[in-house]
């Protein structure tokens, strides 16, 4: 087992270990946010026939070649083609056909004129066209959008709303996507109670499990919470066994060096290989990463273990740095990290040189510049410094002082930071 | 009814009309992504008592005042306090107590020393402390995190994962949040079929409904799809009546000026007041916004109507510009717009001066600069130009040329654009 890795080493080790999960086939309407596990080719032609892009009249360009305001062409409206209708009758010289958006263009017609650009005679039996028309005007050609066999979507593409619509238009009601990671959430400790229990003595709520489950959901994984294991080897073992069918186990059981931490022993007994313990990070040093080479199914590996610190701030910060990128990779995403932005520091910060610090900050934008302000008491016991934070400011290990106004890097942990309070453009 | 508004006028009109929905009470674990409709104050003290921040030993500072490497203080380990345990017995002079993270500090003790910093005698009956200790070391004071009555969360706050954890720690298993908008999705047309139907003649898939439903889900609204109404007033009316219990009706029924568009007539008959028709936008001009002053419940208003163009690209673009900000406001968000970024244009663009164009673009980042490239054929019939797009480039109405390299504004419609392909900082 390695010890005391840098954040970079720890992330690299984890991302080399985890792998994209196998595919599953789901209904396309449920695939939103998932990553495609197949290339999708068109088995259709869209539009299926030359069709009108407007409500208007299909006509023959030759009939209007000399048309002008003074001498409009008069065309007999021979028939009508509705959207979804058939276009079997051919248009003859001097004729037009009433046509609607999406309707197939009848044989013989080579352009469509918008209804706003003609004068219809009373009764609608004829129209007057006072301008020449160009061949192809307002006609969408068969296959213009999609030809048969066109590569439409590729393995690895994210299913965004427009992709869901495209799949529907291809008649693909089911699609192969990368499976979502199933994450077993485990907490342990005799002091822990669920949120609906009374608080007395030294009891505290097992709130980490609720934070971590919500973090899993936010990244598109499927958490299942196994409840609180008590500090007895038998109870811990029963809980861990129930977690072995997961893709990942995330525990904030406190894998430190205390006498009462039976957790590591139980994991080892059940076949976990510990890859590293300890990261040069504050908050979040006592973190464990491991893997079960053998899962409950013969021949297939078991889950990865993320043993996060028991402290709520540390658990949340280490989830962000180590579990989230792993879950994104397992889900098939190629861009697995949170975004970072350059910002300026509002008030000075200092620390001992050594471990990298991630300082919880709120953010504001002034004249296009992002300003970062510490969310206050950075004691890892103060969870509101985390729940108030939009970003984690990177205070590199070797540095000890950051002056007010210093240019810093901030990792954005609140996607709503990017949402626009304003339109962002003039809108005319 | 107003006509031909600018994009800015149309957005302003819509955002002035729509309002934040009333609250509902939901289980906190289901509140992720919702907006709080109440201020949350602490009814608890966290931590509930002075407690240890480390695994180690609680002691009396006075006992170690003279301690040094050469002359360590020897303290008798009198008892043990586990996390979740009680701390009823007082520590006397010359005594220490074995203590674990989160355990209450016993009366008489005024500091905790980490177990790594002491030497335990064989049998664990005494420890040697070879350094002075400061009062308060490694003790988290009662109420340090939260005092009774502290304002913890405010109405309007977004429920992020850490907020879910904070609610759990407060014992708040249910919480009041702004209701999600229910959006009735309606399509109409004799040419439309569902995705599982065979395609023949001029039939096309009702793919807009699937795109629009997915867009609703992405923004946190609850879509329900009413299926395809046929182009007969009775069928349309039955469908629209079923939509009147919604907060919004989104239709891509094609509310143009064609003879076959019974849609507007049916909405008017059922009490819809049309606010504006037509926006100076390409793609997306023929868009209708209206409201039902009276809903099916006496005394309360009915839904807002967004009549989007039937063309799939136009429907998606107008949803982004007009429906999405409205749904965000209704959901309680204060920042309702998509983010915009400055970018440089890869290849030149031209258009006639007049309407604002939103050009579908893919994006790449080179040396910190964002480059925008048209996704190809910008005919509004070509849906892949939309499903491939990460952004919409703003080509202002008055302009007719944008040269390669020009600085442009791009609205980001794919949140994954912000995800980091790299760590974004050194990680040490």
Interface residues (C-beta under 8 A of the other chain):
Chain A: X6 X7 X8 X9 X11 X28 X29 X32 X33 X44 X46 X47 X48 X49 X51 X53 X55 X82 X83 X84 X85 X86 X87 X98 X100 X101 X102 X103 X104 X115 X116 X140 X144 X145 X146 X152 X153 X158 X160 X161 X162 X163 X164 X165 X166 X167 X168 X169 X170 X171 X172 X173 X189 X190 X191 X192 X195 X196 X199 X200 X201 X202 X203 X204 X205 X206 X207 X208 X209 X210 X211 X212 X213 X214 X215 X217 X218 X231 X254 X256 X257 X258 X259 X260 X280 X310 X311 X312 X316 X328 X333 X334 X335 X336 X337 X338 X339 X340 X356 X377 X379 X381 X382 X383 X384 X386 X387 X389 X394 X396 X397 X398 X409 X411 X412 X414 X415 X416 X418 X419 X420 X421 X422 X423 X424 X425 X426 X427 X428
Chain B: X6 X7 X8 X9 X11 X28 X29 X32 X33 X44 X46 X47 X48 X49 X51 X53 X55 X82 X83 X84 X85 X86 X87 X98 X100 X101 X102 X103 X104 X115 X116 X140 X144 X145 X146 X152 X153 X158 X160 X161 X162 X163 X164 X165 X166 X167 X168 X169 X170 X171 X172 X173 X189 X190 X191 X192 X195 X196 X199 X201 X202 X203 X204 X205 X206 X207 X208 X209 X210 X211 X212 X213 X214 X215 X217 X218 X231 X254 X256 X257 X258 X259 X260 X280 X310 X311 X312 X316 X328 X333 X334 X335 X336 X337 X338 X339 X340 X356 X377 X379 X380 X381 X382 X383 X384 X386 X387 X389 X394 X396 X397 X398 X409 X411 X412 X414 X415 X416 X418 X419 X420 X421 X422 X423 X424 X425 X426 X427 X428
